[in-house]
Amino acid sequence: MSGIDHLDGPGGRRLAYVKTEGQGPCVVFLSGFKSDMEGTKAIHLEAWAKRQGRAFLRFDYSGHGASGGAFEEGCIGDWAADAEAVIAAATSGPVILVGSSMGGWIASLLSKRLDRIAGFVGIAAAPDFTEDGFWAHFSDAQRGRIMNEGQLALPSDYDEPYIITRRLIEDGRDRLVLRSPLPMPFPVRLLQGTEDGSVTRETALRLLDHIDGSDVRLTFVKGADHRFSDDACLDLIEASIRDISG
């Protein structure tokens, strides 16, 4: 990877990021759980932003990609703090948050902390997934293992097994966004595939209904899966960013 900058983030976590200079608002890509800034969507949007002369920022949470730390030591609160730190260090002025899967939860948390968000595009956004996805579907034995042993290995369709820790679950409960008001006084575009095996249609609808905003839209794409990375989906993400850019 080239053009990577680093900063010492919260708790001394070494964070890697790539900033493309250009006109604002800066588009900030927030990747998903155990994903990194070299993913298809992040790289595609960076190239698009360069062609458009737009500012763009991609980065890795601690324990992900080129950033320091171990994945198993992280949690939602850490990764939201990482995102906030990188945005503060690398950008000024309005930002548009593009959150993929867990990145949609991170964006929701940032919407309560940052006063310069100009828009949000959620791609298969997965708010509260540690509680409503993992914990809600764990068996009593799995819950016991997490609470007593501190972690649980789950099979993954993407890579090596996910290690789900007690800290991840307990911290996630302190970061839930669907149980309290979620004001988003800026344009919001939510994108969801009908064949997503990780985030349900019901989750997308629940987020749509829960967001308090005057310009919030949800688009379902028939046949799209959780990756949401084929040409048609990538075009839709671009169009959504343009739509909320004013």
DRENDO-1510 file (C-alpha; in Angstrom, 1 decimal, always signed):
<recs>
REC; n; res; u; v; w
REC; 1; MET; +0.0; +0.0; +0.0 .
REC; 2; SER; +1.2; +3.5; -0.8 .
REC; 3; GLY; +0.5; +6.9; +0.5 .
REC; 4; ILE; -0.4; +5.7; +4.0 .
REC; 5; ASP; -0.1; +8.2; +6.9 .
REC; 6; HIS; -0.2; +7.3; +10.6 .
REC; 7; LEU; -1.3; +8.9; +13.8 .
REC; 8; ASP; -1.2; +7.9; +17.4 .
REC; 9; GLY; -4.9; +7.5; +18.2 .
REC; 10; PRO; -6.8; +7.0; +21.5 .
REC; 11; GLY; -5.0; +4.8; +24.0 .
REC; 12; GLY; -1.9; +5.0; +21.9 .
REC; 13; ARG; -3.3; +2.9; +19.1 .
REC; 14; ARG; -1.4; +3.4; +15.9 .
REC; 15; LEU; -3.9; +4.2; +13.2 .
REC; 16; ALA; -3.3; +4.1; +9.4 .
REC; 17; TYR; -5.1; +6.3; +6.9 .
REC; 18; VAL; -5.0; +7.5; +3.3 .
REC; 19; LYS; -6.2; +11.0; +2.5 .
REC; 20; THR; -7.0; +12.3; -1.0 .
REC; 21; GLU; -7.0; +16.0; -1.2 .
REC; 22; GLY; -9.8; +17.8; -3.1 .
REC; 23; GLN; -12.9; +19.8; -2.8 .
REC; 24; GLY; -15.3; +19.2; +0.1 .
REC; 25; PRO; -17.3; +17.9; +1.8 .
REC; 26; CYS; -14.7; +15.2; +2.4 .
REC; 27; VAL; -16.1; +11.7; +1.8 .
REC; 28; VAL; -15.1; +9.4; +4.7 .
REC; 29; PHE; -15.3; +5.7; +4.2 .
REC; 30; LEU; -16.1; +3.7; +7.4 .
REC; 31; SER; -15.4; +0.0; +6.8 .
REC; 32; GLY; -17.1; -3.0; +8.3 .
REC; 33; PHE; -16.3; -5.6; +11.0 .
REC; 34; LYS; -12.9; -7.1; +10.3 .
REC; 35; SER; -12.7; -5.3; +7.0 .
REC; 36; ASP; -10.1; -2.8; +6.0 .
REC; 37; MET; -9.4; +0.2; +3.8 .
REC; 38; GLU; -8.2; -1.9; +0.9 .
REC; 39; GLY; -11.7; -3.3; +0.3 .
REC; 40; THR; -13.4; -3.0; -3.1 .
REC; 41; LYS; -15.8; -0.2; -2.1 .
REC; 42; ALA; -13.1; +1.9; -0.4 .
REC; 43; ILE; -10.7; +1.6; -3.3 .
REC; 44; HIS; -13.4; +2.2; -5.9 .
REC; 45; LEU; -14.8; +5.3; -4.2 .
REC; 46; GLU; -11.3; +6.7; -3.7 .
REC; 47; ALA; -10.7; +6.4; -7.5 .
REC; 48; TRP; -14.1; +8.0; -8.1 .
REC; 49; ALA; -13.3; +10.8; -5.8 .
REC; 50; LYS; -10.0; +11.5; -7.5 .
REC; 51; ARG; -11.7; +11.7; -10.9 .
REC; 52; GLN; -14.2; +14.1; -9.4 .
REC; 53; GLY; -11.6; +16.2; -7.6 .
REC; 54; ARG; -13.2; +15.4; -4.3 .
REC; 55; ALA; -11.6; +15.0; -0.9 .
REC; 56; PHE; -11.7; +11.4; +0.3 .
REC; 57; LEU; -10.5; +9.6; +3.4 .
REC; 58; ARG; -10.2; +5.9; +4.1 .
REC; 59; PHE; -8.6; +4.4; +7.2 .
REC; 60; ASP; -8.2; +1.2; +9.3 .
REC; 61; TYR; -9.6; +0.9; +12.8 .
REC; 62; SER; -7.2; -0.5; +15.4 .
REC; 63; GLY; -6.7; -4.2; +15.0 .
REC; 64; HIS; -7.7; -4.0; +11.3 .
REC; 65; GLY; -5.5; -3.8; +8.2 .
REC; 66; ALA; -2.4; -1.5; +8.4 .
REC; 67; SER; -3.3; -0.1; +11.9 .
REC; 68; GLY; -1.7; -1.4; +15.0 .
REC; 69; GLY; -3.3; -3.5; +17.7 .
REC; 70; ALA; -5.0; -6.9; +17.8 .
REC; 71; PHE; -8.5; -7.3; +16.5 .
REC; 72; GLU; -9.6; -9.4; +19.5 .
REC; 73; GLU; -8.7; -6.6; +21.9 .
REC; 74; GLY; -11.0; -4.1; +20.1 .
REC; 75; CYS; -14.6; -3.1; +20.5 .
REC; 76; ILE; -17.2; -0.8; +19.0 .
REC; 77; GLY; -16.3; +2.0; +21.4 .
REC; 78; ASP; -12.6; +1.8; +20.5 .
REC; 79; TRP; -13.3; +1.8; +16.8 .
REC; 80; ALA; -15.7; +4.7; +17.0 .
REC; 81; ALA; -13.0; +6.6; +18.9 .
REC; 82; ASP; -10.5; +5.7; +16.2 .
REC; 83; ALA; -12.8; +7.0; +13.5 .
REC; 84; GLU; -13.3; +10.2; +15.4 .
REC; 85; ALA; -9.6; +10.7; +15.9 .
REC; 86; VAL; -8.7; +10.1; +12.2 .
REC; 87; ILE; -11.5; +12.5; +11.0 .
REC; 88; ALA; -10.3; +15.2; +13.4 .
REC; 89; ALA; -6.6; +14.8; +12.3 .
REC; 90; ALA; -7.1; +14.4; +8.6 .
REC; 91; THR; -10.1; +16.7; +7.7 .
REC; 92; SER; -11.6; +20.1; +8.4 .
REC; 93; GLY; -15.0; +21.4; +7.4 .
REC; 94; PRO; -18.0; +19.3; +6.5 .
REC; 95; VAL; -17.8; +15.5; +6.0 .
REC; 96; ILE; -20.0; +12.9; +4.3 .
REC; 97; LEU; -19.9; +9.6; +6.1 .
REC; 98; VAL; -20.1; +6.4; +4.0 .
REC; 99; GLY; -20.6; +3.5; +6.4 .
REC; 100; SER; -20.5; -0.1; +5.3 .
REC; 101; SER; -22.0; -2.7; +7.7 .
REC; 102; MET; -20.4; -2.0; +11.1 .
REC; 103; GLY; -19.4; +1.3; +9.6 .
REC; 104; GLY; -23.0; +2.3; +9.5 .
REC; 105; TRP; -23.1; +1.8; +13.3 .
REC; 106; ILE; -19.9; +3.8; +13.7 .
REC; 107; ALA; -21.4; +6.6; +11.6 .
REC; 108; SER; -24.5; +6.6; +13.8 .
REC; 109; LEU; -22.3; +7.0; +16.9 .
REC; 110; LEU; -20.4; +9.8; +15.2 .
REC; 111; SER; -23.6; +11.6; +14.3 .
REC; 112; LYS; -24.0; +12.2; +18.1 .
REC; 113; ARG; -20.4; +13.5; +18.4 .
REC; 114; LEU; -19.6; +15.5; +15.3 .
REC; 115; ASP; -21.3; +18.7; +14.4 .
REC; 116; ARG; -19.9; +18.9; +10.9 .
REC; 117; ILE; -21.6; +15.9; +9.2 .
REC; 118; ALA; -23.1; +17.0; +5.9 .
REC; 119; GLY; -24.6; +13.6; +5.0 .
REC; 120; PHE; -24.6; +9.8; +5.6 .
REC; 121; VAL; -24.7; +6.9; +3.2 .
REC; 122; GLY; -25.3; +3.6; +4.9 .
REC; 123; ILE; -24.4; +0.4; +2.9 .
REC; 124; ALA; -26.0; -2.6; +4.6 .
REC; 125; ALA; -25.7; -0.6; +7.8 .
REC; 126; ALA; -25.6; -2.9; +10.9 .
REC; 127; PRO; -26.4; -0.9; +14.0 .
REC; 128; ASP; -26.4; -2.8; +17.3 .
REC; 129; PHE; -25.3; -6.0; +15.6 .
REC; 130; THR; -23.4; -7.3; +18.7 .
REC; 131; GLU; -26.6; -7.4; +20.6 .
REC; 132; ASP; -29.3; -8.0; +18.0 .
REC; 133; GLY; -27.2; -10.2; +15.7 .
REC; 134; PHE; -24.6; -12.1; +17.8 .
REC; 135; TRP; -26.0; -12.2; +21.4 .
REC; 136; ALA; -29.6; -12.6; +20.4 .
REC; 137; HIS; -28.8; -15.7; +18.4 .
REC; 138; PHE; -26.3; -17.3; +20.6 .
REC; 139; SER; -27.3; -20.5; +22.4 .
REC; 140; ASP; -27.1; -20.7; +26.2 .
REC; 141; ALA; -23.8; -22.7; +25.8 .
REC; 142; GLN; -22.3; -20.0; +23.6 .
REC; 143; ARG; -23.3; -17.2; +26.0 .
REC; 144; GLY; -21.8; -19.2; +28.8 .
REC; 145; ARG; -18.6; -19.6; +27.0 .
REC; 146; ILE; -18.3; -15.9; +26.3 .
REC; 147; MET; -19.1; -14.9; +29.9 .
REC; 148; ASN; -16.9; -17.6; +31.5 .
REC; 149; GLU; -14.0; -17.9; +29.0 .
REC; 150; GLY; -14.0; -14.4; +27.6 .
REC; 151; GLN; -14.4; -15.3; +24.0 .
REC; 152; LEU; -16.1; -17.4; +21.3 .
REC; 153; ALA; -14.9; -18.4; +17.8 .
REC; 154; LEU; -17.5; -18.1; +15.1 .
REC; 155; PRO; -17.1; -19.4; +11.5 .
REC; 156; SER; -16.9; -16.7; +8.8 .
REC; 157; ASP; -17.8; -16.7; +5.1 .
REC; 158; TYR; -14.9; -14.3; +4.5 .
REC; 159; ASP; -11.7; -15.4; +6.2 .
REC; 160; GLU; -10.6; -17.1; +9.4 .
REC; 161; PRO; -13.2; -17.4; +12.3 .
REC; 162; TYR; -14.5; -14.3; +14.0 .
REC; 163; ILE; -13.4; -14.1; +17.7 .
REC; 164; ILE; -16.3; -12.6; +19.6 .
REC; 165; THR; -15.2; -11.4; +23.0 .
REC; 166; ARG; -17.0; -10.6; +26.2 .
REC; 167; ARG; -15.6; -7.1; +26.0 .
REC; 168; LEU; -17.1; -6.7; +22.5 .
REC; 169; ILE; -20.5; -7.7; +23.7 .
REC; 170; GLU; -20.5; -5.7; +26.8 .
REC; 171; ASP; -19.1; -2.6; +25.2 .
REC; 172; GLY; -21.6; -2.9; +22.4 .
REC; 173; ARG; -24.4; -2.7; +24.9 .
REC; 174; ASP; -23.1; +0.8; +25.9 .
REC; 175; ARG; -23.1; +1.9; +22.3 .
REC; 176; LEU; -26.6; +0.8; +21.1 .
REC; 177; VAL; -28.2; +3.4; +18.8 .
REC; 178; LEU; -31.6; +1.9; +18.2 .
REC; 179; ARG; -32.8; +2.2; +21.8 .
REC; 180; SER; -32.5; +6.0; +22.1 .
REC; 181; PRO; -33.1; +9.0; +19.9 .
REC; 182; LEU; -31.0; +9.1; +16.8 .
REC; 183; PRO; -31.2; +12.6; +15.2 .
REC; 184; MET; -29.7; +13.0; +11.8 .
REC; 185; PRO; -30.4; +16.6; +10.6 .
REC; 186; PHE; -28.7; +16.0; +7.3 .
REC; 187; PRO; -29.5; +13.9; +4.2 .
REC; 188; VAL; -29.3; +10.1; +4.7 .
REC; 189; ARG; -29.3; +7.4; +2.1 .
REC; 190; LEU; -29.6; +3.8; +3.2 .
REC; 191; LEU; -28.7; +1.1; +0.7 .
REC; 192; GLN; -29.6; -2.6; +1.3 .
REC; 193; GLY; -29.4; -5.8; -0.8 .
REC; 194; THR; -32.3; -8.2; -0.7 .
REC; 195; GLU; -30.0; -11.2; -0.6 .
REC; 196; ASP; -27.8; -9.9; +2.3 .
REC; 197; GLY; -27.1; -12.9; +4.5 .
REC; 198; SER; -25.6; -10.7; +7.3 .
REC; 199; VAL; -28.0; -7.8; +7.7 .
REC; 200; THR; -31.7; -8.3; +7.3 .
REC; 201; ARG; -34.3; -6.2; +5.5 .
REC; 202; GLU; -35.9; -5.7; +8.9 .
REC; 203; THR; -32.7; -4.1; +10.2 .
REC; 204; ALA; -32.7; -1.6; +7.4 .
REC; 205; LEU; -36.3; -0.8; +7.9 .
REC; 206; ARG; -35.8; -0.4; +11.6 .
REC; 207; LEU; -33.0; +2.0; +11.1 .
REC; 208; LEU; -35.0; +4.0; +8.6 .
REC; 209; ASP; -37.9; +4.3; +11.0 .
REC; 210; HIS; -35.7; +5.1; +13.9 .
REC; 211; ILE; -33.6; +7.9; +12.4 .
REC; 212; ASP; -35.0; +11.4; +13.2 .
REC; 213; GLY; -34.5; +13.4; +10.1 .
REC; 214; SER; -36.4; +15.1; +7.3 .
REC; 215; ASP; -34.4; +13.7; +4.4 .
REC; 216; VAL; -34.0; +9.9; +5.0 .
REC; 217; ARG; -34.4; +7.4; +2.2 .
REC; 218; LEU; -33.9; +3.6; +1.9 .
REC; 219; THR; -33.2; +1.8; -1.3 .
REC; 220; PHE; -33.5; -2.0; -1.7 .
REC; 221; VAL; -31.5; -3.6; -4.5 .
REC; 222; LYS; -32.9; -6.9; -5.6 .
REC; 223; GLY; -30.4; -9.7; -5.6 .
REC; 224; ALA; -27.5; -7.7; -4.0 .
REC; 225; ASP; -25.6; -9.5; -1.2 .
REC; 226; HIS; -23.8; -8.1; +1.8 .
REC; 227; ARG; -20.7; -7.2; -0.2 .
REC; 228; PHE; -22.7; -4.7; -2.3 .
REC; 229; SER; -19.8; -4.4; -4.6 .
REC; 230; ASP; -20.9; -5.3; -8.1 .
REC; 231; ASP; -20.8; -2.5; -10.8 .
REC; 232; ALA; -24.5; -1.6; -10.3 .
REC; 233; CYS; -24.1; -1.3; -6.5 .
REC; 234; LEU; -21.0; +0.7; -6.8 .
REC; 235; ASP; -22.7; +3.1; -9.2 .
REC; 236; LEU; -25.6; +3.4; -6.8 .
REC; 237; ILE; -23.2; +4.3; -3.9 .
REC; 238; GLU; -21.7; +7.0; -6.2 .
REC; 239; ALA; -25.1; +8.4; -7.1 .
REC; 240; SER; -26.1; +8.5; -3.4 .
REC; 241; ILE; -23.0; +10.5; -2.5 .
REC; 242; ARG; -23.7; +12.9; -5.3 .
REC; 243; ASP; -27.4; +13.2; -4.3 .
REC; 244; ILE; -26.6; +14.3; -0.8 .
REC; 245; SER; -23.7; +16.6; -1.8 .
REC; 246; GLY; -26.0; +19.4; -2.8 .
</recs>
